[in-house]
Amino acid sequence: MSDTTRKIALLDLDAFFASAEVLRDPALRERPFAVGGGGERGVVATANYLARQYGVRSAMSGAHARRLCPELHFVTPDHGYYRDISKKVLNILQETTPLVEPASIDEFYLDLTDNTKYHGSASVTMESIRHALRAFGLTASAGISNQKMVAKIASEENKPDGQFVVPPERVLDYLAQLKLKRIPGVGPKSLERLNYAGFFLGRDIQHASIERLQELLGDKSGWLLYQRCQGIDPRPIVTERVRKSVGVEETLPSDFSQLRQVEQFVDEVLLPQLLRRMRVARWQQTHIKSQTVKLKFSDFQQTTVSRTTQTASPSLFYHLIREAWDRRNHRGIRLIGISVALPDPDDQLQLELELE
């Protein structure tokens, strides 16, 4: 069981890209808008809560979003600006504790175990932090527990602009009543496999044997899912992160319908971009962990194919492209992505499920 004395929080900025745009243009607050592309090929990155009332959601096509909300306004994403705002949020958090781990541009883990503010109350501390962010112009939701995983799940309970606490003595009961799709790492294919075998809730995994789960999901994934549902997550807050992957992807101006189009696009557009990014990141092509290809189809479904390797190889990308292409079922290709990952020195300490 995770250390019952730890106090770990996950702060999740609400509709971050949209909220950042309101900081820049307060007039947006009164109108439904989305960040992303509004054309036939555009995709919604996020939407403000007024737009969400019409059913507009992230990853939706811009054209479909306009049909749901004809008066929807689109704002072009400005990732440099979002990174700047994220850094300012990080500075606000570090005024409370130096133990802050940016999990993404809009999510931050905090270790409040030894924090002495507000008599050591993590709940009151997070209320104070969220108040400071509200004064800055952003709202955030928070989850608090004794571990990262439960804090992450709990942050979704009272969104937007709320928080939820799962005390150490309640962790097992909280996990027991969760649907398995809420356990980080359980994807659609794994969920289907688990449901077919009679596993639907966290308690089903808690009462299962590790051997049965490994039979369903493989040795590593079965063991990790069992650990997670037992509330075992000893991961510490890591204040400095080493970049573990580099990738590029692009939405195509029109769907590709031929394999040679995909291969040519990777050869002439994506691969040169990836190599440049690897050089900027000072990565060696002879020291990587895996290569991955992602294809998104015309119906917005997507597939990824990865292979473990020690040396980056363009020929391996083309092999992965052909494998992903075979899954298209006559659909067009609207997005292509390629990436490489570095070996993780702490791989055995990671609690990321590899179920897909």
One Martini backbone bead per residue (centre of mass of N, CA, C, O) as a GRO file, in nm:
protein
  356
    1MET     BB    1   0.100   0.033   0.018
    2SER     BB    2   0.082   0.345   0.028
    3ASP     BB    3   0.179   0.608   0.189
    4THR     BB    4  -0.023   0.752   0.441
    5THR     BB    5   0.148   1.037   0.472
    6ARG     BB    6   0.089   1.134   0.208
    7LYS     BB    7   0.050   1.447  -0.004
    8ILE     BB    8  -0.128   1.441  -0.308
    9ALA     BB    9  -0.161   1.652  -0.599
   10LEU     BB   10  -0.391   1.745  -0.871
   11LEU     BB   11  -0.368   1.996  -1.116
   12ASP     BB   12  -0.642   2.113  -1.335
   13LEU     BB   13  -0.685   2.299  -1.600
   14ASP     BB   14  -0.955   2.456  -1.726
   15ALA     BB   15  -0.978   2.484  -2.038
   16PHE     BB   16  -0.698   2.613  -2.104
   17PHE     BB   17  -0.685   2.738  -2.387
   18ALA     BB   18  -0.946   2.901  -2.352
   19SER     BB   19  -0.862   3.057  -2.095
   20ALA     BB   20  -0.614   3.193  -2.223
   21GLU     BB   21  -0.777   3.353  -2.437
   22VAL     BB   22  -0.935   3.525  -2.229
   23LEU     BB   23  -0.693   3.674  -2.117
   24ARG     BB   24  -0.645   3.820  -2.400
   25ASP     BB   25  -0.984   3.806  -2.457
   26PRO     BB   26  -1.255   3.886  -2.269
   27ALA     BB   27  -1.489   3.874  -2.489
   28LEU     BB   28  -1.500   3.553  -2.503
   29ARG     BB   29  -1.668   3.489  -2.245
   30GLU     BB   30  -1.964   3.554  -2.410
   31ARG     BB   31  -1.872   3.320  -2.616
   32PRO     BB   32  -1.869   3.065  -2.824
   33PHE     BB   33  -1.562   2.867  -2.834
   34ALA     BB   34  -1.273   2.748  -3.023
   35VAL     BB   35  -0.978   2.563  -3.037
   36GLY     BB   36  -0.892   2.572  -3.379
   37GLY     BB   37  -1.037   2.431  -3.663
   38GLY     BB   38  -1.322   2.528  -3.889
   39GLY     BB   39  -1.281   2.348  -4.111
   40GLU     BB   40  -1.295   2.054  -4.278
   41ARG     BB   41  -0.990   1.984  -4.141
   42GLY     BB   42  -1.056   2.061  -3.869
   43VAL     BB   43  -0.981   2.070  -3.506
   44VAL     BB   44  -1.069   2.040  -3.180
   45ALA     BB   45  -0.895   2.108  -2.889
   46THR     BB   46  -1.099   2.316  -2.750
   47ALA     BB   47  -1.365   2.435  -2.524
   48ASN     BB   48  -1.580   2.617  -2.397
   49TYR     BB   49  -1.860   2.598  -2.192
   50LEU     BB   50  -2.059   2.716  -2.393
   51ALA     BB   51  -1.994   2.512  -2.623
   52ARG     BB   52  -2.051   2.248  -2.457
   53GLN     BB   53  -2.364   2.290  -2.445
   54TYR     BB   54  -2.370   2.193  -2.766
   55GLY     BB   55  -2.137   1.946  -2.784
   56VAL     BB   56  -1.858   2.050  -2.785
   57ARG     BB   57  -1.543   1.879  -2.856
   58SER     BB   58  -1.272   1.727  -2.839
   59ALA     BB   59  -1.169   1.604  -3.162
   60MET     BB   60  -1.358   1.753  -3.327
   61SER     BB   61  -1.478   1.863  -3.595
   62GLY     BB   62  -1.527   2.175  -3.715
   63ALA     BB   63  -1.781   2.119  -3.883
   64HIS     BB   64  -1.947   1.980  -3.658
   65ALA     BB   65  -1.935   2.214  -3.455
   66ARG     BB   66  -2.095   2.414  -3.634
   67ARG     BB   67  -2.356   2.249  -3.643
   68LEU     BB   68  -2.407   2.265  -3.333
   69CYS     BB   69  -2.269   2.578  -3.351
   70PRO     BB   70  -2.310   2.835  -3.561
   71GLU     BB   71  -2.171   3.070  -3.358
   72LEU     BB   72  -1.898   2.961  -3.364
   73HIS     BB   73  -1.576   3.041  -3.252
   74PHE     BB   74  -1.243   3.062  -3.384
   75VAL     BB   75  -0.914   2.979  -3.255
   76THR     BB   76  -0.590   2.995  -3.300
   77PRO     BB   77  -0.336   2.832  -3.200
   78ASP     BB   78  -0.088   2.921  -2.920
   79HIS     BB   79   0.165   2.751  -2.784
   80GLY     BB   80   0.358   2.963  -2.676
   81TYR     BB   81   0.151   3.105  -2.495
   82TYR     BB   82   0.073   2.856  -2.324
   83ARG     BB   83   0.354   2.809  -2.205
   84ASP     BB   84   0.372   3.077  -2.057
   85ILE     BB   85   0.129   3.034  -1.871
   86SER     BB   86   0.228   2.770  -1.745
   87LYS     BB   87   0.478   2.899  -1.608
   88LYS     BB   88   0.315   3.089  -1.425
   89VAL     BB   89   0.173   2.866  -1.272
   90LEU     BB   90   0.425   2.730  -1.162
   91ASN     BB   91   0.513   2.974  -0.991
   92ILE     BB   92   0.268   2.972  -0.805
   93LEU     BB   93   0.312   2.686  -0.690
   94GLN     BB   94   0.615   2.739  -0.585
   95GLU     BB   95   0.518   2.922  -0.343
   96THR     BB   96   0.432   2.658  -0.178
   97THR     BB   97   0.610   2.437  -0.352
   98PRO     BB   98   0.891   2.270  -0.495
   99LEU     BB   99   0.702   2.005  -0.536
  100VAL     BB  100   0.674   2.013  -0.879
  101GLU     BB  101   0.496   1.833  -1.149
  102PRO     BB  102   0.483   1.847  -1.480
  103ALA     BB  103   0.263   1.653  -1.676
  104SER     BB  104   0.169   1.909  -1.836
  105ILE     BB  105   0.053   2.208  -1.949
  106ASP     BB  106  -0.229   2.147  -1.738
  107GLU     BB  107  -0.057   1.962  -1.528
  108PHE     BB  108  -0.004   1.916  -1.160
  109TYR     BB  109   0.210   1.796  -0.924
  110LEU     BB  110   0.191   1.776  -0.557
  111ASP     BB  111   0.391   1.791  -0.261
  112LEU     BB  112   0.233   1.825   0.081
  113THR     BB  113   0.356   1.674   0.326
  114ASP     BB  114   0.562   1.930   0.439
  115ASN     BB  115   0.349   2.136   0.452
  116THR     BB  116   0.272   2.427   0.674
  117LYS     BB  117   0.034   2.533   0.561
  118TYR     BB  118  -0.257   2.530   0.712
  119HIS     BB  119  -0.165   2.299   0.912
  120GLY     BB  120  -0.117   2.087   0.663
  121SER     BB  121  -0.354   2.132   0.466
  122ALA     BB  122  -0.424   2.026   0.155
  123SER     BB  123  -0.707   2.137   0.103
  124VAL     BB  124  -0.654   2.436   0.176
  125THR     BB  125  -0.416   2.477  -0.012
  126MET     BB  126  -0.575   2.427  -0.280
  127GLU     BB  127  -0.776   2.652  -0.239
  128SER     BB  128  -0.563   2.877  -0.243
  129ILE     BB  129  -0.449   2.821  -0.522
  130ARG     BB  130  -0.720   2.852  -0.677
  131HIS     BB  131  -0.758   3.145  -0.592
  132ALA     BB  132  -0.503   3.257  -0.729
  133LEU     BB  133  -0.585   3.167  -1.017
  134ARG     BB  134  -0.849   3.328  -1.029
  135ALA     BB  135  -0.703   3.604  -1.010
  136PHE     BB  136  -0.545   3.550  -1.280
  137GLY     BB  137  -0.790   3.383  -1.474
  138LEU     BB  138  -0.813   3.086  -1.358
  139THR     BB  139  -0.926   2.755  -1.353
  140ALA     BB  140  -0.936   2.468  -1.119
  141SER     BB  141  -0.876   2.128  -1.055
  142ALA     BB  142  -0.874   1.881  -0.776
  143GLY     BB  143  -0.670   1.617  -0.639
  144ILE     BB  144  -0.658   1.418  -0.327
  145SER     BB  145  -0.391   1.217  -0.182
  146ASN     BB  146  -0.131   0.949  -0.152
  147GLN     BB  147  -0.134   0.960  -0.478
  148LYS     BB  148  -0.129   1.000  -0.812
  149MET     BB  149  -0.361   0.834  -0.935
  150VAL     BB  150  -0.593   0.925  -0.744
  151ALA     BB  151  -0.558   1.227  -0.789
  152LYS     BB  152  -0.624   1.220  -1.087
  153ILE     BB  153  -0.911   1.102  -1.069
  154ALA     BB  154  -1.026   1.312  -0.857
  155SER     BB  155  -1.004   1.570  -1.049
  156GLU     BB  156  -1.284   1.474  -1.208
  157GLU     BB  157  -1.529   1.505  -1.002
  158ASN     BB  158  -1.535   1.859  -0.979
  159LYS     BB  159  -1.590   1.959  -1.260
  160PRO     BB  160  -1.542   2.270  -1.249
  161ASP     BB  161  -1.392   2.428  -0.993
  162GLY     BB  162  -1.278   2.179  -0.807
  163GLN     BB  163  -1.264   1.928  -0.537
  164PHE     BB  164  -1.107   1.606  -0.424
  165VAL     BB  165  -1.101   1.369  -0.153
  166VAL     BB  166  -0.876   1.082  -0.078
  167PRO     BB  167  -0.823   0.912   0.173
  168PRO     BB  168  -0.627   0.653   0.261
  169GLU     BB  169  -0.874   0.482   0.392
  170ARG     BB  170  -1.041   0.518   0.093
  171VAL     BB  171  -0.897   0.402  -0.158
  172LEU     BB  172  -1.013   0.114  -0.197
  173ASP     BB  173  -1.314   0.199  -0.213
  174TYR     BB  174  -1.284   0.392  -0.449
  175LEU     BB  175  -1.170   0.183  -0.655
  176ALA     BB  176  -1.400  -0.032  -0.637
  177GLN     BB  177  -1.632   0.172  -0.781
  178LEU     BB  178  -1.481   0.183  -1.038
  179LYS     BB  179  -1.456   0.203  -1.353
  180LEU     BB  180  -1.215   0.080  -1.560
  181LYS     BB  181  -1.199   0.332  -1.758
  182ARG     BB  182  -1.070   0.515  -1.509
  183ILE     BB  183  -0.817   0.365  -1.537
  184PRO     BB  184  -0.518   0.429  -1.612
  185GLY     BB  185  -0.463   0.259  -1.936
  186VAL     BB  186  -0.755   0.171  -2.005
  187GLY     BB  187  -0.852   0.069  -2.295
  188PRO     BB  188  -1.078  -0.042  -2.521
  189LYS     BB  189  -0.956  -0.326  -2.566
  190SER     BB  190  -0.914  -0.401  -2.270
  191LEU     BB  191  -1.202  -0.354  -2.176
  192GLU     BB  192  -1.330  -0.568  -2.353
  193ARG     BB  193  -1.170  -0.805  -2.236
  194LEU     BB  194  -1.260  -0.769  -1.939
  195ASN     BB  195  -1.567  -0.775  -1.975
  196TYR     BB  196  -1.581  -1.059  -2.104
  197ALA     BB  197  -1.450  -1.177  -1.820
  198GLY     BB  198  -1.612  -0.998  -1.578
  199PHE     BB  199  -1.477  -0.703  -1.575
  200PHE     BB  200  -1.582  -0.365  -1.437
  201LEU     BB  201  -1.447  -0.317  -1.157
  202GLY     BB  202  -1.219  -0.268  -0.919
  203ARG     BB  203  -1.317  -0.508  -0.737
  204ASP     BB  204  -1.267  -0.729  -0.948
  205ILE     BB  205  -0.958  -0.698  -0.934
  206GLN     BB  206  -0.912  -0.728  -0.627
  207HIS     BB  207  -1.041  -1.043  -0.647
  208ALA     BB  208  -0.828  -1.125  -0.831
  209SER     BB  209  -0.592  -1.289  -0.998
  210ILE     BB  210  -0.294  -1.240  -1.139
  211GLU     BB  211  -0.303  -1.477  -1.338
  212ARG     BB  212  -0.566  -1.393  -1.484
  213LEU     BB  213  -0.466  -1.112  -1.581
  214GLN     BB  214  -0.218  -1.222  -1.737
  215GLU     BB  215  -0.383  -1.393  -1.932
  216LEU     BB  216  -0.532  -1.139  -2.059
  217LEU     BB  217  -0.266  -0.905  -2.067
  218GLY     BB  218  -0.019  -1.002  -1.943
  219ASP     BB  219   0.224  -0.983  -1.723
  220LYS     BB  220   0.265  -0.675  -1.683
  221SER     BB  221  -0.029  -0.564  -1.714
  222GLY     BB  222  -0.164  -0.741  -1.500
  223TRP     BB  223   0.007  -0.647  -1.261
  224LEU     BB  224  -0.050  -0.338  -1.285
  225LEU     BB  225  -0.355  -0.346  -1.249
  226TYR     BB  226  -0.352  -0.472  -0.971
  227GLN     BB  227  -0.191  -0.251  -0.831
  228ARG     BB  228  -0.383  -0.017  -0.884
  229CYS     BB  229  -0.645  -0.147  -0.745
  230GLN     BB  230  -0.468  -0.160  -0.464
  231GLY     BB  231  -0.319   0.127  -0.430
  232ILE     BB  232  -0.030   0.106  -0.586
  233ASP     BB  233   0.173   0.421  -0.575
  234PRO     BB  234   0.515   0.527  -0.532
  235ARG     BB  235   0.545   0.770  -0.691
  236PRO     BB  236   0.723   1.043  -0.727
  237ILE     BB  237   0.812   1.361  -0.735
  238VAL     BB  238   0.923   1.518  -1.045
  239THR     BB  239   1.088   1.821  -1.113
  240GLU     BB  240   1.273   1.675  -1.334
  241ARG     BB  241   1.257   1.626  -1.685
  242VAL     BB  242   1.307   1.392  -1.933
  243ARG     BB  243   1.293   1.355  -2.249
  244LYS     BB  244   1.117   1.061  -2.411
  245SER     BB  245   1.003   1.214  -2.676
  246VAL     BB  246   0.977   1.237  -3.043
  247GLY     BB  247   0.748   1.420  -3.264
  248VAL     BB  248   0.536   1.408  -3.564
  249GLU     BB  249   0.240   1.580  -3.703
  250GLU     BB  250  -0.023   1.577  -3.968
  251THR     BB  251  -0.274   1.731  -4.128
  252LEU     BB  252  -0.428   1.687  -4.415
  253PRO     BB  253  -0.568   1.853  -4.682
  254SER     BB  254  -0.621   1.551  -4.785
  255ASP     BB  255  -0.705   1.249  -4.835
  256PHE     BB  256  -0.551   0.945  -4.836
  257SER     BB  257  -0.559   0.642  -5.073
  258GLN     BB  258  -0.241   0.583  -5.080
  259LEU     BB  259   0.050   0.448  -4.980
  260ARG     BB  260   0.257   0.627  -5.135
  261GLN     BB  261   0.163   0.893  -5.007
  262VAL     BB  262   0.252   0.831  -4.721
  263GLU     BB  263   0.551   0.768  -4.774
  264GLN     BB  264   0.620   1.041  -4.908
  265PHE     BB  265   0.544   1.223  -4.668
  266VAL     BB  266   0.744   1.107  -4.471
  267ASP     BB  267   1.002   1.151  -4.643
  268GLU     BB  268   0.954   1.478  -4.710
  269VAL     BB  269   0.835   1.582  -4.416
  270LEU     BB  270   0.859   1.421  -4.137
  271LEU     BB  271   1.150   1.314  -4.118
  272PRO     BB  272   1.305   1.585  -4.125
  273GLN     BB  273   1.167   1.697  -3.872
  274LEU     BB  274   1.255   1.476  -3.673
  275LEU     BB  275   1.563   1.509  -3.707
  276ARG     BB  276   1.571   1.800  -3.608
  277ARG     BB  277   1.455   1.745  -3.324
  278MET     BB  278   1.677   1.550  -3.238
  279ARG     BB  279   1.906   1.755  -3.258
  280VAL     BB  280   1.793   1.964  -3.058
  281ALA     BB  281   1.775   1.726  -2.827
  282ARG     BB  282   2.038   1.549  -2.851
  283TRP     BB  283   1.993   1.293  -3.011
  284GLN     BB  284   2.059   0.956  -3.068
  285GLN     BB  285   2.006   0.720  -3.318
  286THR     BB  286   2.166   0.485  -3.134
  287HIS     BB  287   1.956   0.571  -2.870
  288ILE     BB  288   1.671   0.389  -2.849
  289LYS     BB  289   1.350   0.226  -2.798
  290SER     BB  290   1.136   0.344  -3.022
  291GLN     BB  291   0.890   0.319  -3.286
  292THR     BB  292   0.621   0.529  -3.434
  293VAL     BB  293   0.294   0.499  -3.586
  294LYS     BB  294   0.033   0.728  -3.700
  295LEU     BB  295  -0.318   0.688  -3.791
  296LYS     BB  296  -0.578   0.884  -3.926
  297PHE     BB  297  -0.897   0.860  -4.017
  298SER     BB  298  -1.187   0.974  -4.171
  299ASP     BB  299  -1.349   0.878  -3.887
  300PHE     BB  300  -1.123   0.945  -3.644
  301GLN     BB  301  -0.985   0.704  -3.630
  302GLN     BB  302  -0.704   0.521  -3.477
  303THR     BB  303  -0.354   0.413  -3.518
  304THR     BB  304  -0.084   0.224  -3.363
  305VAL     BB  305   0.272   0.149  -3.427
  306SER     BB  306   0.523  -0.048  -3.259
  307ARG     BB  307   0.891  -0.071  -3.207
  308THR     BB  308   1.160  -0.218  -3.090
  309THR     BB  309   1.474  -0.029  -3.065
  310GLN     BB  310   1.821   0.103  -3.093
  311THR     BB  311   1.784   0.215  -3.397
  312ALA     BB  312   1.720   0.450  -3.609
  313SER     BB  313   1.481   0.370  -3.886
  314PRO     BB  314   1.329   0.435  -4.179
  315SER     BB  315   1.247   0.143  -4.261
  316LEU     BB  316   1.067   0.095  -4.010
  317PHE     BB  317   0.852   0.304  -4.073
  318TYR     BB  318   0.753   0.163  -4.335
  319HIS     BB  319   0.662  -0.094  -4.196
  320LEU     BB  320   0.455   0.046  -4.005
  321ILE     BB  321   0.282   0.174  -4.222
  322ARG     BB  322   0.184  -0.092  -4.352
  323GLU     BB  323   0.048  -0.201  -4.097
  324ALA     BB  324  -0.148   0.039  -4.057
  325TRP     BB  325  -0.279   0.032  -4.342
  326ASP     BB  326  -0.419  -0.255  -4.301
  327ARG     BB  327  -0.642  -0.104  -4.094
  328ARG     BB  328  -0.838   0.091  -4.272
  329ASN     BB  329  -1.083  -0.019  -4.437
  330HIS     BB  330  -1.095   0.202  -4.687
  331ARG     BB  331  -0.990   0.440  -4.553
  332GLY     BB  332  -0.885   0.739  -4.510
  333ILE     BB  333  -0.613   0.971  -4.466
  334ARG     BB  334  -0.570   1.260  -4.230
  335LEU     BB  335  -0.325   1.149  -4.044
  336ILE     BB  336   0.034   1.179  -3.961
  337GLY     BB  337   0.270   0.994  -3.747
  338ILE     BB  338   0.598   1.025  -3.586
  339SER     BB  339   0.819   0.841  -3.349
  340VAL     BB  340   1.048   0.856  -3.065
  341ALA     BB  341   1.207   0.667  -2.795
  342LEU     BB  342   1.350   0.654  -2.494
  343PRO     BB  343   1.505   0.514  -2.263
  344ASP     BB  344   1.400   0.404  -1.936
  345PRO     BB  345   1.558   0.399  -1.631
  346ASP     BB  346   1.252   0.372  -1.475
  347ASP     BB  347   1.065   0.149  -1.595
  348GLN     BB  348   0.998  -0.037  -1.335
  349LEU     BB  349   0.846   0.223  -1.191
  350GLN     BB  350   0.631   0.228  -1.381
  351LEU     BB  351   0.248   0.278  -1.415
  352GLU     BB  352   0.211   0.207  -1.721
  353LEU     BB  353  -0.008   0.082  -1.921
  354GLU     BB  354   0.018  -0.196  -2.176
  355LEU     BB  355  -0.282  -0.277  -2.338
  356GLU     BB  356  -0.268  -0.224  -2.666
   0.00000   0.00000   0.00000
